[in-house]
Amino acid sequence: MTTKNLKDNEGNLVTEASKKKRFFNFLIDTSIWFIFLYFLGYLARTFPSIDYIFIGLLWFFVLGAYSILSEYFFRKTIGKYITKTKVVFKKGVQPEFRLFLIRTWSRAIPFEFLSLGLGADAKAWHDVLSRTMVVEDGEFQKSENG
């Protein structure tokens, strides 16, 4: 894979994260989601009066909130902290909360998680739809051309 230097919405030169790091982000964050699901299952078994539909809806909204809020406020999920990557907006795109909503909920598109594997230059659909990219987290260089 060739390393691509791109500009973010602030004109900084950034390096796109590798597909390997993106895969580890996916594994780590999915593991966290399943740990939370296991905890909710434990609650449902411990307190039989809790409705399973309520548990499912709670899981759906809490996981959405996990992704939306962590990426909105920190530009990172726990997986991205571990792999030293973060979410940035592409050049010319102003960060808006609605784009984080789009980024998170577009992950519910069937087979979206396979979109990065469609070729060497394939982009994740949730990145394309929200006009974001995942980049190496580190020192950015301010572009001379803005």
N, C-alpha and C positions, 0 to 999 in steps of 0.2 A: 504494500500500500504506500502510495506517495503521500507525504505530509503536505497539506494545503495550508498556506497562510492566507487568511481572509481578514476582512475588516468587520468589526461589530458595529452596532448602532452609534457608538461614540467615536468611531474612527480609529479605534485601537487595532493593531495587527494582532490576530489571534491564530492559534493552531488548532485545527479541528481534531477532536478526540478520535482515537482509533476505534475500529469496530470491536476490537477485543475489550477495550475499556468500556464501551457501550454495553457489551454483553455482560460484563461483570456488574455494571450498574443495574442492569435488568435482574440478574441473579440475586444480588444483595437486597434490592428493594422488594422483589417478589418474596424472598425469604421473610422479610419483615412483615409483609402483608399476611403470610400464612401463619406466622407466630401470633399475630393479632387475631386471626380467624380461629386459631386453636384456643386462645384465651376466651373468645366469645362462645365457642363450643363448650368450654369448661363452665362458663356462667350459665349457659342454657341447661346443662346437665345438673348443675348445683341448685339452680332455681327453676324448677320445671314450669312455673307459672309464666316464665318469659316466653313469648311467642317467637317461633323460628323466623317468621316473616319480619318481625321487628329486628331480630338479630341480623338477618340478611341486609335489610335496609341500613342498619347502623354500620355494618361492615362497609357497604358501598359508599356511604357518605363520609365515614371517617377516613377511609383510604383516599378518597377524592380530596378531602381536606388536607391530608398528609402531603400529597403531591403538590396541590395548588399552593398551599401556604408556605411550604418549605422552599419551593422554587420561586414564589413571588417575593418573599422576604430575604432569602439567602442565596437564591439562584442555584440551590443544591438540595438534593435529597441525601439521606445517609449514604447511599451507594456512591453518590458523586463526591461526598467528603472523603470516602475511603480511596476512591480512584483518582482523586485530585483533579476533578473536572467540574465544569459548571455550565449553566445555560446562559446564553447571551442572545440578543436579538440581532438579526442580520442588519447590514448597513441600510439606513434610511427608515427603519421601523422603530417607532416609539413604543417603549414598554407600556402595556395596558393590562389591567387585571383580566379583561375578557380574553386576551390571548393566552393567559395561563389556564383559564377555563377550557379554551379550545384545545390547548396542548394536553391537558389531563384527560378530558373526556373523549378525545379522538383516539386514545389508547384502547377504548372499548370497541373500536371497529374490528370485526372478526379478522383474524390473521394479521393484524397490524404489527404484532411483534416480529413477524417474519419479513417485514418490508426492508429492513437493513440487509437482508441476505439476498436480495434480488440482483445484485451485481456489484462490481467494484466501486462504482460511483453512486450506488443506491442511497437514498435518504429515507429516514424513518418518516412515515406519514405524519406522525404527530409533530415533527419538526417542520415539515413542509407546510402543513395547515396553519401552524401558529407563527411561521416565519422566524423560527429560532434555530439555533445550532448548539451542540454540546462541544465545548472547547477545553483544552488543557487549562487548568487554573494556575496562574503564575503571573509573573511580571509581564505586563502588556507594553508594547511600544506604541507611542502616539505616532500616527501616520503624518508625514509632512504634507500630504495632499488633502488631509481631512477626510 
